[in-house]
Amino acid sequence: MPERDFYHQGARRVQDALETRPLADHIAGKYVTEDLDESATGIITAAPCFYLATADAQGFPDCSYKGGLPGFVHVVTPDLLRFPSYDGNGMFRSLGNILENPRIGMLFIDYAKPIKLRVNGIAQLSTEGALLDAFPDADAVVEVRVRQVFENCPRYLHDMRCESYSDYVPRPHRTPPDPQWKLKPEYDGLVRLRNG
């Protein structure tokens, strides 16, 4: 990947001030790719969660945790990912941002290895039936055209291995329980209950 496509002038100014430009150029030239290789695919398909960075049309950022069972993010092709949007609090900040500004960043972390994998791309929201069928209990599906993939230095990752998966994560042949916050009287008539 050409360094000029990966670093903007702000990054270059900091690199020059801290004398890291040669290191940054080496990393971009050797490790940043435009598609998902076998290693990246393995990290993504094994992940029970990732962090999603979006921004609205004015550039105001938002970061969201997205969780599911391992395999909930599908690698369709080396340059295409899909992930579900499950029932939540109805705010749809991330999905709304994608409609206004499709540039996103995804951070996958494997605390056991440890590995941090970053995926940047262009996202598109879909509520198409055929796509939804691949993700039981999803309200929508996000398709991501991959632009940049790279592992990131994992040295500051703490050991935070997953002990168990949330009871609220959709699973085949099982309806998750309703979250306690949705059962409060203040939300009567405002939320969709699965078991109510």
C-alpha positions in Angstrom: 0.0 0.0 0.0 1.5 3.4 -0.9 2.3 5.4 2.2 0.6 8.5 0.7 -2.7 6.7 0.7 -2.4 5.7 4.3 -1.0 8.8 6.1 -2.5 12.3 6.0 -0.6 15.5 6.8 -1.6 15.4 10.5 -0.1 12.0 10.9 3.0 13.1 9.0 3.5 16.1 11.2 3.4 14.0 14.4 5.7 11.4 12.8 8.2 14.1 11.9 8.0 15.7 15.3 8.6 12.4 17.1 11.0 11.1 14.4 9.0 8.0 13.5 8.5 8.6 9.8 10.9 5.8 8.6 9.3 3.3 11.0 5.8 4.4 9.9 6.7 4.1 6.2 8.2 0.6 6.8 5.0 -0.6 8.5 2.7 0.9 5.9 4.7 -0.5 3.1 5.1 -4.0 4.5 2.0 -4.7 6.6 -0.9 -2.6 5.4 -3.0 -4.5 2.8 -6.2 -3.8 0.9 -7.8 -7.1 1.6 -8.2 -9.8 4.2 -5.6 -12.7 4.1 -6.0 -16.0 5.8 -4.7 -14.7 9.2 -7.0 -11.7 9.2 -10.0 -13.9 8.2 -9.2 -16.2 11.1 -9.0 -13.4 13.6 -12.3 -11.9 12.4 -14.3 -15.2 12.2 -13.1 -16.2 15.7 -14.0 -12.8 17.3 -17.0 -12.6 19.6 -16.9 -8.8 19.4 -15.3 -5.8 17.8 -15.3 -2.0 18.2 -16.9 0.1 15.5 -15.8 3.7 14.8 -18.1 5.9 12.7 -18.6 9.6 12.2 -21.6 11.7 11.2 -21.7 14.0 8.1 -19.9 16.8 10.1 -17.2 14.4 11.2 -18.3 14.1 14.8 -17.1 10.6 15.9 -18.8 7.8 17.7 -17.5 4.4 18.9 -19.6 1.4 19.6 -19.1 -2.2 20.9 -20.6 -4.9 18.7 -20.9 -8.4 20.1 -22.2 -11.8 19.0 -21.1 -15.4 19.0 -17.8 -16.2 17.2 -18.5 -16.1 13.5 -21.1 -13.4 13.7 -18.9 -11.2 11.3 -18.9 -12.9 7.9 -15.9 -12.7 5.6 -17.7 -12.9 2.2 -14.7 -12.3 0.1 -11.2 -10.9 0.8 -12.5 -7.4 0.3 -16.1 -7.7 1.7 -17.4 -8.2 5.3 -20.9 -8.4 6.6 -22.1 -8.1 10.2 -25.5 -7.9 11.8 -27.2 -5.2 13.8 -29.1 -6.7 16.6 -31.9 -5.3 18.7 -30.6 -2.5 21.0 -31.6 0.8 22.5 -33.1 2.2 19.3 -30.7 5.1 19.1 -28.9 3.7 15.9 -26.0 6.2 16.2 -23.6 3.9 14.3 -26.1 2.9 11.6 -27.3 6.5 11.2 -23.7 7.7 10.9 -23.1 5.1 8.2 -26.0 6.5 6.2 -24.4 10.0 6.4 -20.8 9.0 6.2 -19.9 5.5 5.1 -16.3 5.6 6.2 -15.8 3.3 9.2 -13.1 1.6 11.3 -13.3 -1.8 13.0 -11.0 -3.0 15.7 -10.9 -6.7 16.5 -8.9 -7.9 19.6 -7.8 -11.4 20.5 -6.7 -10.9 24.1 -5.3 -14.5 24.4 -2.7 -14.2 21.6 -2.6 -11.0 21.9 -3.5 -9.5 18.6 -5.2 -6.2 17.5 -6.5 -6.1 13.9 -7.7 -2.9 12.3 -10.0 -2.9 9.3 -11.0 0.4 7.6 -13.6 0.5 4.9 -16.7 1.8 3.3 -20.0 0.6 4.8 -23.5 0.2 3.4 -26.6 -0.5 5.4 -29.1 -3.1 4.2 -32.4 -4.5 5.4 -32.7 -6.8 2.4 -34.4 -10.1 3.2 -31.7 -12.3 1.6 -29.0 -10.7 3.6 -31.0 -10.7 6.8 -31.7 -14.4 6.4 -28.0 -15.1 7.0 -28.1 -13.4 10.4 -31.0 -14.7 12.6 -32.6 -12.0 14.8 -30.8 -9.2 13.0 -32.6 -5.9 12.3 -30.2 -4.9 9.6 -26.9 -5.9 8.0 -23.9 -3.8 7.4 -21.7 -4.6 4.4 -18.1 -3.3 4.5 -15.9 -2.9 1.4 -12.4 -3.3 2.9 -9.9 -0.6 2.1 -7.1 -1.1 4.7 -6.2 -4.0 6.9 -3.3 -4.1 9.4 -2.4 -5.6 12.7 -1.5 -3.1 15.4 1.0 -3.3 18.3 -0.6 -5.4 21.0 1.9 -4.7 23.8 -0.6 -2.7 26.0 -3.4 -5.3 25.8 -4.4 -6.7 29.2 -5.3 -10.3 29.7 -9.1 -10.1 29.4 -10.1 -13.5 28.1 -13.8 -14.2 27.6 -15.3 -16.3 30.4 -18.7 -16.6 28.9 -20.9 -15.1 26.2 -23.8 -12.8 27.0 -27.2 -14.5 27.4 -28.6 -11.7 25.2 -26.6 -12.6 22.1 -28.9 -14.2 19.4 -28.4 -17.9 19.0 -30.1 -20.4 16.7 -33.4 -21.9 18.1 -33.4 -19.7 21.2 -35.1 -16.4 22.0 -32.8 -14.2 24.2 -34.4 -12.7 27.3 -35.6 -9.1 27.4 -33.1 -6.8 29.1 -34.1 -5.5 32.5 -34.0 -1.8 31.3 -36.7 -2.5 28.7 -39.1 -3.8 31.5 -39.1 -0.5 33.4 -42.5 1.3 33.2 -40.9 4.4 31.6 -40.4 2.3 28.4 -44.0 1.0 28.2 -45.1 1.4 24.6 -41.6 2.5 23.4 -39.7 -0.7 23.1 -40.2 -4.1 21.4 -40.3 -7.0 23.9 -39.5 -10.5 22.7 -40.9 -12.3 25.7 -43.6 -9.9 26.8 
